Amino acid sequence: MTPTDPTATAANASGADLTTLLAQASRVLTQLEAWLPPAPPPIDWEASAWRWRRRGARGWLDAVRHVARIQPDDLRHIERQKDIIDRNTRYFMAGRPANNVLMTGARGTGKSSLVKAMLAAYHGQGLRLIEVDKSDLGDLPDIVELVASRPERFIVFCDDLSFEEGEAGYKALKSVLDGSIASAGDNLLIYATSNRRHLMPEHMRENLQAQPGQDGEIHPGETVEEKVSLSERFGLWLSFYPFRQDDYLDIVHHWLAHLGCSPETIAAAREEALQWALHRGSRSGRVAWQFARDWAAQHQDA
């Protein structure tokens, strides 16, 4: 019998162990890949608008395939606000100094629509829109860095912006607006809408004379200053107010004509339009648009 070589036997055993270990590692990696989120898709820079998406620790720009288009001329009875934001956007597109914008006031009066209208007006000149949810505002520095080298000009749009005490996105937004050592760049502005002018809840106790106590704040005035400081970092404040009855009816007539209704059909809609607004407790542009769609569907001329 040929004697067994102990060295060869050990080598064979070691090789078998390594093969088994590699197979086990491969199975573990396969299982991990099934749990990990997929890699974000490449950015479609040909798009005109994106939403910032987040999955786990990854964030990316997700192109909006069907952008809600509205023309500036469709926005009525907010001429002053429209002129100011159009001028600011025009300066921004020309490479001149421009301000971040905070739009506050009555619901449904055209705040968000104004931002969409700016995209429609200046898209051909290179304006692009990035919509960021309040919960993702902590990613603003990443977005700034992502678009810094692009030739387009970007508006970061934050709709219905407000914060409760302690939310993380509050300080991230403050830093990007004004206060970080890093500049937001010349090709990016922030346009935000809110129903709160100061973006954070304010309490009656903050307006009362401070009463010292065991749990009382030593400097309550500084709390108020902290809440006001965010809105003050927007260079432009635009306020929106509820429409008068005649203004509301004029917006209804505009949308009915836009939807193809005849003058007779538009004239017959007056009473129904007023009742529609009464039931909803608001004479806003949004309510006018909703009524016009309902009325036109029922009465549109063939």
C-alpha positions in Angstrom: 0.0 0.0 0.0 1.1 3.5 -0.8 1.4 5.5 2.4 -0.9 8.6 2.6 0.8 12.0 2.4 -0.4 13.9 5.5 0.4 17.3 3.8 -1.8 16.5 0.8 -4.6 15.3 3.0 -4.5 18.5 5.0 -4.4 20.6 1.8 -7.5 18.7 0.4 -9.4 19.3 3.6 -8.5 22.9 3.7 -9.6 23.4 0.1 -12.9 21.6 0.8 -13.5 23.9 3.8 -12.7 27.0 1.7 -15.2 25.9 -1.0 -17.9 25.3 1.6 -17.2 28.7 3.2 -17.4 30.5 -0.1 -20.7 28.8 -0.9 -22.2 29.8 2.4 -21.0 33.3 2.0 -22.5 33.4 -1.5 -25.9 32.3 -0.1 -25.7 34.9 2.6 -25.0 37.7 0.1 -27.8 36.5 -2.1 -30.2 36.8 0.9 -28.9 40.2 1.8 -29.3 41.5 -1.8 -33.0 40.4 -1.6 -33.5 42.7 1.5 -31.5 45.7 0.3 -33.3 48.4 -1.7 -32.5 48.5 -5.4 -29.9 51.0 -6.6 -31.5 54.4 -7.5 -32.1 54.9 -11.2 -29.9 57.3 -13.2 -31.1 60.9 -13.2 -33.0 61.8 -16.3 -31.7 65.3 -16.9 -33.9 65.8 -19.9 -37.0 66.1 -17.6 -38.3 69.4 -16.5 -39.3 68.5 -13.0 -38.4 65.9 -10.4 -39.5 64.7 -7.0 -36.9 63.9 -4.4 -37.4 60.2 -3.4 -35.9 58.4 -0.5 -35.6 54.7 0.2 -33.7 53.7 3.3 -30.4 55.6 3.3 -30.6 56.4 -0.5 -32.2 59.5 -2.1 -32.5 60.3 -5.7 -34.2 62.6 -8.2 -37.2 60.9 -9.7 -38.4 62.5 -13.0 -42.0 63.6 -13.2 -43.4 62.3 -16.5 -46.6 64.3 -16.5 -46.0 67.8 -15.1 -49.1 69.7 -14.0 -49.0 72.7 -16.4 -50.7 76.0 -15.7 -50.0 79.3 -17.5 -49.5 82.6 -15.6 -52.5 84.1 -17.4 -54.7 81.5 -15.8 -54.0 82.9 -12.4 -56.4 85.8 -11.8 -56.8 88.4 -9.0 -53.3 87.8 -7.6 -51.6 90.2 -10.0 -49.3 91.8 -7.4 -48.0 88.5 -6.1 -47.6 87.2 -9.7 -45.7 90.3 -10.8 -43.3 90.0 -7.8 -42.5 86.3 -8.2 -42.2 86.6 -12.0 -39.7 89.4 -11.6 -37.7 87.4 -9.1 -37.7 84.4 -11.3 -36.8 86.4 -14.3 -33.8 87.9 -12.5 -32.8 84.4 -11.4 -32.9 83.1 -15.0 -30.8 86.1 -16.1 -28.1 85.3 -13.5 -28.9 88.4 -11.4 -29.4 88.4 -7.6 -32.7 86.8 -6.6 -34.4 85.8 -3.4 -35.9 82.7 -1.9 -39.7 83.1 -1.6 -42.2 82.2 1.1 -45.9 82.3 0.1 -48.4 82.3 2.9 -52.1 82.9 3.3 -55.5 81.6 2.5 -55.8 78.1 1.1 -56.6 77.6 -2.6 -55.6 81.1 -3.7 -52.8 80.1 -6.1 -49.6 79.8 -4.1 -48.6 76.4 -5.5 -50.0 77.2 -8.9 -47.7 80.2 -9.1 -44.7 78.0 -8.8 -46.0 75.7 -11.6 -46.7 78.8 -13.7 -43.1 79.9 -13.4 -42.0 76.5 -14.7 -44.3 76.8 -17.6 -43.1 80.4 -18.4 -39.4 79.8 -18.1 -38.8 76.1 -18.9 -37.6 77.0 -22.3 -34.9 79.2 -20.8 -33.6 76.3 -18.6 -35.7 76.5 -15.5 -36.3 73.2 -13.7 -38.3 72.2 -10.6 -37.5 69.9 -7.8 -40.3 69.0 -5.4 -39.1 68.1 -1.9 -41.4 66.8 0.9 -41.0 68.3 4.3 -39.9 65.0 5.8 -36.9 65.0 3.3 -35.6 68.5 3.9 -32.7 67.0 5.8 -31.4 66.0 2.3 -31.3 69.6 1.0 -27.5 69.8 1.2 -27.3 66.6 -0.9 -29.6 68.1 -3.5 -27.6 71.3 -3.6 -24.4 69.4 -4.3 -26.1 67.2 -6.9 -27.2 70.1 -9.1 -24.3 72.5 -8.4 -22.5 71.7 -11.6 -25.5 71.6 -13.9 -26.1 74.3 -16.5 -29.9 74.5 -15.7 -31.4 76.7 -13.0 -33.4 75.0 -10.3 -36.2 75.9 -8.0 -36.6 73.6 -5.0 -40.4 73.6 -4.3 -41.7 72.8 -0.7 -45.5 72.8 -0.6 -47.6 73.2 2.6 -44.5 73.8 4.6 -44.9 73.8 8.4 -43.0 72.3 11.3 -43.8 71.0 14.7 -41.3 71.6 17.5 -38.3 69.3 17.3 -38.6 68.3 13.6 -35.2 67.7 12.0 -35.9 69.4 8.7 -36.4 72.7 10.3 -32.7 73.3 11.0 -31.6 71.8 7.7 -33.8 74.3 5.8 -32.5 77.2 7.9 -28.9 76.2 7.1 -29.5 76.0 3.4 -31.4 79.3 3.3 -28.8 81.3 5.1 -26.3 80.2 7.8 -24.3 77.3 6.5 -20.6 77.7 5.7 -21.5 76.1 2.3 -23.3 78.3 -0.3 -26.5 77.0 -1.9 -25.1 78.0 -5.3 -26.2 80.5 -7.9 -28.4 78.1 -9.8 -30.8 77.1 -7.0 -33.6 78.9 -5.2 -36.2 77.7 -2.7 -39.9 78.6 -3.2 -42.1 77.4 -0.3 -45.8 77.7 0.5 -47.4 77.6 3.9 -50.6 78.4 5.8 -48.4 79.6 8.7 -46.3 82.8 8.2 -43.8 81.8 10.8 -43.9 78.1 9.8 -44.0 76.8 13.4 -46.8 76.8 16.0 -47.0 79.7 18.3 -48.6 79.5 21.7 -50.4 82.1 23.8 -48.1 81.5 26.7 -45.3 82.9 24.6 -47.1 86.3 24.5 -47.7 86.4 28.2 -45.4 87.7 30.7 -42.9 85.0 31.6 -43.5 83.6 35.1 -40.5 82.0 36.7 -41.0 78.4 37.9 -39.2 75.2 38.4 -39.7 74.1 34.8 -40.0 77.5 33.2 -37.7 78.7 30.5 -35.3 81.4 31.7 -35.3 83.2 28.3 -38.7 82.7 26.7 -38.1 85.5 24.3 -35.4 83.5 22.6 -37.9 80.7 21.9 -40.0 83.2 20.0 -37.0 84.5 18.1 -36.1 81.0 17.1 -39.5 80.4 15.6 -39.5 83.7 13.7 -35.9 83.3 12.4 -36.7 80.6 9.7 -39.3 82.7 7.9 -37.1 85.7 8.0 -34.4 83.8 6.0 -36.7 84.0 3.0 -35.9 87.1 1.1 -39.5 87.6 -0.3 -42.7 87.1 1.6 -45.9 87.0 -0.4 -49.3 87.0 1.3 -52.5 85.7 -0.2 -56.0 86.6 0.8 -59.5 85.1 0.3 -61.2 86.3 -2.9 -64.2 88.6 -3.0 -67.4 87.2 -4.5 -67.0 89.0 -7.8 -63.4 87.8 -8.1 -64.5 84.2 -7.4 -67.2 84.4 -10.1 -64.7 85.9 -12.6 -62.4 82.9 -11.9 -65.3 80.5 -12.4 -66.1 82.2 -15.7 -62.5 82.0 -16.9 -62.3 78.3 -16.2 -65.7 77.5 -17.8 -64.6 79.3 -21.0 -61.3 77.4 -20.8 -63.3 74.2 -20.7 -65.3 75.1 -23.8 -68.6 76.3 -22.3 -70.7 78.8 -24.2 -71.5 82.3 -22.9 -75.1 81.1 -22.2 -73.9 78.1 -20.2 -71.4 80.3 -18.2 -74.1 82.9 -17.4 -76.4 80.2 -16.1 -73.7 78.9 -13.7 -73.7 81.9 -11.4 -76.1 80.8 -8.7 -74.8 77.2 -8.7 -71.2 78.6 -8.4 -72.1 80.6 -5.3 -73.9 77.7 -3.7 -70.9 75.5 -4.4 -68.6 78.0 -2.6 -71.0 78.3 0.3 -71.1 74.6 0.9 -67.3 74.5 1.0 -66.9 77.5 3.1 -64.4 79.1 0.7 -64.3 81.4 -2.3 -60.9 80.3 -3.6 -59.4 79.6 -7.0 -59.3 75.9 -6.2 -63.0 75.8 -5.4 -63.7 77.8 -8.6 -61.7 75.3 -10.6 -63.5 72.3 -9.0 -66.9 73.8 -9.7 -66.0 74.6 -13.3 -65.0 71.0 -13.9 -68.2 69.7 -12.5 -70.5 72.2 -14.3 -68.7 71.8 -17.6 -69.0 68.0 -17.4 -72.8 68.4 -17.0 -73.4 71.3 -19.4 -70.6 71.4 -21.9 -71.9 72.1 -25.4 -71.5 69.4 -28.0 
